[in-house]
């Protein structure tokens, strides 16, 4: 199997899809419950859902026959300032224009995968100050209308002499436009003091908290849960791969404490990130059994900590199902509903009244979609903002001739060989 290097041309309604944001009809879409429906979008929301053929198109129309329609994915743990830097010769550049370029390209890649909202962690302080954050915020402005990006300010140190300037810089970052207070308490000489400072600043500014931790210290997790309990608009931690290395009793107690405190765990099944030193995956079945709010993110996207990171939420869901043992619905929920909840975003369902944040993937069932998720159509705020089309070609053979033909052979295809859209 190979992807055709010459991508097929989009259908004639592509321009209409992207231009008309007032009304859009998604026709013949299959839902996870097996129904085939029409979905009409308007004003950035789902206006109506009816049986196939029952809804009139007031504007553009997209035929989703052969596609499974899902709530869109979200990316709760990206690293926009280092993304796409793995192949950079020499040290990574943090020049604002370079960070902005990488952050924008990375966000568009993730949007094409189906993530219409992204939370990007950005380091502040050290020699680069607030420069990378400003560049990511500029990327956010350039992405307006395509995807929603929120920046997380991540100071290196917050306690002791070395971290004396950290709180002031964190306040400046929030004034600049960072929407979340983050950090890596495990790397601070006083992890408890670091967490306390972060929570105080978050309460002062009324913003969420999103912290990096391996989660391999039960006492530290217990203290974090005790301090975070009741804080609104919420606390997330991740990737917590260290929880899987704890004795089972200790891991269960920690999970119970996090659940009671309402802390969300954002796991990174695709390989972690540079802000934590260990690899591995959080024990997702243990966390779910304890009632912990669970989300999954992509982490590193082709930077030094994971040079082959894809930032693909469907791959993250696939790994949660194939390696983590979660049912397909729960696995996809971790990158959609769970991720959106972790980011403080409204719930999405394919029902009237909900936000029109949708992802159509070629396939009939969720298990097949997570296995072979090639062709995708992404809807953000009620309009199509990205399409990916994949083509498989087979040479002329008796076996290939028996395959269903979903489209006609294109020029340059193997003689007699069917072209199958995946």
N, C-alpha and C positions, 0 to 999 in steps of 0.2 A: 504494500500500500504506500502511496506517495501523494503528497499534496501538490497540486498543479502549481507550478511557479507563476503561471499566468492566471491571476484570479478571475473568476467569471464576472461579467459586468452586472452591476445591480439592476434590478427590474426598473421599469419606467416610472414606477410610483415613488422611487427613492427621493427625488427632489420634493415631491409633494409631501412626503412623510416628514421630512426635516423642516419644511417651511411652514406648514400649517400646525400651529400649536394650539388652535382653538378647538378643533374637533378631529378625532381619529378613531376609525373603526378597525378593531382587530378581529378578523373574521375567521371562523372555523378553527378556533384554538382548542386544544385538548387540555383539560385540567387533570390534576393528580387523582381526582375521584373518578376519572373515566369519562366524564361528560365532555361533549364538544359544544362550544359556545361562541357567541359573538360578544365582544367587550367594547363598549363605546367609551371613549375618553374625552374629557373636556375640562378646561380650566385647571389642568394639572391633577385632576382626580378621575376616578372611575365613575362614570355617570350611570351606566346600566350594564347588566350582564343578562343575556337571554340565550335561548336555544339557537343553534346555528341557523342563520337565515332570517331570524326574527327582527333584527335591528337594522334600521336604515342608516346609511353613511351620510352624515351631514357635511363631511369634509373628505379627507383622504381615507383610503381603505388599504389595509395590508392583509393579504391572505396568509394565515398561519396554519394552513393544512399541513399536517406532518410535523408540527411543532408542539412541544409541551410548554404551557404558559405558567410561569412561576412568579412569586414576589421577587423583586430584584435582590441580588446579593449586595452586601456592603463590606467594606474593608476596614476593620477596627484597629489594625496594627500595621501600618506602613512606616517606612523610614525614607521620607522624601528627600532629605538632604544628602543621603549617600546612595540612593538608587541609581542603577545603571552605571556604576563607577568601577566595576570589577576589571574591565579591560583598559582602564586608563593607565597609560605609561607613567611611572613615577608616582609621587604622592597625589592623593585625591585633591582636586581643586575645590575650594570653598568660595571662589569668587562669586559674587551675587548672580551675575548673568549665567554662570555655569550651573549653579544650584537651581536657578529658576528653569533653565532648559531641561535639566534632568528630572526635576519634580513634575514639570508639565508633561513630559514624555511618559514618565512612569504612570501618572494618573490616567493618561489616555489609554495606555496598555491595559490597566486594570479596569477602566470603563469598558473597553472592548470585550473583556472577559465577563462583564456583567455587574460590576460594582459601581453603583450610581452615587454612592457616598463613601468618603474615605476619611480616616483619621490618621494624620501623619505626625510621627514623633520627630522633633527637631532639636538637636543639641544646642544649647546656648552657653555662653561663657567661654572660658579659655581664651585663646588668641583671636578667635573669630567673633566673639561678642554676640551681637544680635543680628549680624549680617545674614547668615543662612536662614534665620526665621523670616527676615524681611523678604528674602527671595522667594521662600515658599508661600508667603502671603501674597506676593505679586503673582505667582503661579495660580493661586486660588482665584484671583480676580480674572485672569485670562481664561479660566475654565468655567466661568459663570454661564449657566444655561446648559452646560454639558454634564457636569458632575459637581457635587457639593464636597468641598474639602475643608476639614477642620484641622488646625495645627495644635500640637501638644508641645508645650515648652518643657525641655528636659535639661535642668541644670546638673552639672557633674557632682558638685559638692554643695552642701548647705550648712554644715556644722564646722566648728573649730576655726582656727585662724585661716586655713586655706579656703574655707567656705563662707567667710564673713561677708563677701559681696554677693553671694548667691541669692538671698531673699530679695534684695533690692533689684537685681537683674531680673528675677522672676516676675516681680511686680511690673517692671518696664515691659517685659514680654507680653503680659496680659493687657497692658495699655495699648500696645502695638496692634493687637488683634488675635493673639493666641487664645483659643477657646477652652483649653484644658490644661491643668497643671499636671506635669509628669515628673519622671525622675527614676533614678536607679539607686534606691536606698542600700542595696547590698554592697555597693562600691564606696559608700561613705564610712568614715571611721566610727560614726554613731548612727547606725541604721534607724534606731528608734527615734532619735532626735530629728533625723531627716524626714521621716514620715510625719512626725508631729508638726514640723514646720510647713510641710506641703499641705496638710489638712487644714491648718490654721489659715494659710493664704487662700485656699480654695473656699473656705467658709466666708472669708472676708470679701471675696469677689463673686461668690455665688456660682462657681464653675465646677465642673466634674474633675475627678482625679483619675489618672491612669499611670500606674507604676510598673516598672520592670522588676521582677524578682524570680529567682529560681525556685523559691518555695521549699527549700531543703532544710529550713530551720523551724521546727514546730513552735518554739517559744516566740520567735519573731513573727510568725504568722498569727499566733494567738494575740499578740499585742496589737498588730495591725488591725485584726478583726475587731478588737475591743475599741480601738480609737475610731474606726471607720463606721461602726454601727450607727445608723440614723443620719449619717451625713447625706444631704441631698444637694445636687442632683445625682450623686452616685459615685462609687469607687470601683475601678476595675484594676486587676493585676494580671500579670502574665510574663512569660509563658508558663511558669510553674512546672517545668519539667522535673525539678527536684522532688516534687511530691511523689513521683513514681518510685523514687529510690528510698523513701522512708519506710520503716516497718508498717505493716498494714494497719495496725491499731492506731499508730500515730497519724498516718495519713487520713484515716477515717475521722479521727477527732478534729484534725485541722479542717477537713471538708465540712464537718458539722458546724464548726465555728464560723467559717466563711459564709455558709448558707444562712446561719442565724443573723449575721451582720448585713446580709444583702449584698455582699461583695461579688462582682462578676469576675470569672476567670476567663481570660482570653488566651487560648492555646494556639500554638503555631505548628501544626502538623507537617508543614513543608520544610522545616529546618531551622527555626529560630532566627536570631538576629544578633548583631554585634554588641548589643547592650547587656547581654548575659553571656557567661562564660561556658555554660554547659549545653550539650545537645540533648535531644530526646523529646518525648511528648508527655504532656500531662495525662494523668490517669482519668480519662474522660468518663468512663463508665462508673468509676467510684464517685466522681464529682456529681454526675447526674443522679446517682442513687441517693446521695446526700441532699439533693435539692439545690445544689449550687447553680447559679445562673451561669450558663456556658455560652461562649462565643468562640469563633475561630477566625484567625487572620492569616495573612500571607507572610508577614515578617520581612526578611531581607529580599529585595528584588535585584538580583545580579549585582551585589556589592561584595566586598572582600569576605564577609561572613557567610555568604551563600552565592557563589558566582553563577549558579544556574537557577536561582530562585525565579519562579514564574509569576508570583503574585496573583494566582488564579484561584478565586474562591471555590470553583467547582472541583479543582484538584484537591484543595483542602478538605472539602466534603468527602471526596472519594477516599482520601487517606483515613479520615475519621471512620468511614464505613469499613474499608478493607483491612486496616491495621488496628483501629481503635475499637472495632466491634459494635459501633452504633448502627441502629437501623437507618436505612437511607433517608427517611423523613427527618429523623433527629439530626443526622449528619448535615443535610442541607439546611435545616433550621438553624444550626450553629453559625452558618455563614450568611443567613438572611435575617430571620426574625431575631435570633440571639445577638447577632452583630448589630442590628439596628437598635435593639434595646440597650446594648452596652454603650452605644453612641448617643443615647437620649433621643432617638428619632421615632416618629410615630409608626405604629404597626401598619403593615401592608398585608392585605388579603385581596384575592381576586373577587371582590364584592363591591357593590355600589357604595360610594361614599369614601372609599379608602384612597390614599395617594396613588397616583398612576406611576409607580416605580416598579417596572416589570421586566422580566427576562424570559424570552422565548428561545428554547433550545430544541434543535431537531431531535425527535425521539417520541416514543409513545408513553414510556413510564419513567419514573424517577431513577430507578436502578440503571436503566439503559442510558439515561442522560448523564449520570455520574460516571458511567463506564466509557462512553464515547461522546463527549460533549464538544463537537466540532463547530457546527454552524449555529450562530447565535444572533439574536436581534434584541437590542437593549433599548428600553423606553425610560426616559427620565422626564418628570414633570409633564407627562402626557404626550411626548413626541419621541419619535425614533431618533436616537442620537448616535448609534453605532450598529454596524452589521459586520459579521464575519461569516464568510461562505467557504466551505471546504469541499474539495472534489476528490473522489477516489476514481482511479482508472484501472481497468484490467485489460490485459491483452486478449486477443481473439482466441477463445478456447471453448470447448464444450461446456465446462463448468461456468465460465463467465456468461455464456449466452443464456443460462437459466436464471440469472439474477434479475430482479425487478429493475426496470429502467425508470429512474425518476426524472431524467431529463435526456435530451437528445445529445449524441456525441458532438463535440465542438471541434473546430478546425485544430489540427495538430494532435488529436487523440489517436490512440492506436487503432489501426484499421479494424473496423467491426467491433471494437471494444466499447462497452457501455460506459457512460459517465454517471457515477452515482454520487449524488450530493449527500454528505454525511452530517 
